[in-house]
Amino acid sequence: MQNQIFEPQHDSLSYYLSLQYPIDVYPEEHGFTVIIADLPGCMSQGKTMDEAIVNINRAKHLWLETVYATDKNSIPLP
């Protein structure tokens, strides 16, 4: 009997939305720029750190929804 490796199915958008991607924070003169490097082009800004975090979470959601709808196999894992 061969050992089988279980690989989770990544079929649902909610799976990807639940993943914790690292966020890079860059203080700027008038606020913060935030980037999720694992999701190419996913970035945002905010006047405060809290606003920047809220905005990057929205950007992450939109990024994942868009890529999921077009080619979910190209979504990188953190």
Secondary structure, 3 states (H helix, E strand, C coil): CCCCCCCCCCCCHHHHHHCCCCCEEEEECCEEEEECCCCCCCEEEECCHHHHHHHHHHHHHHHHHHHHHHHHHHCCCC
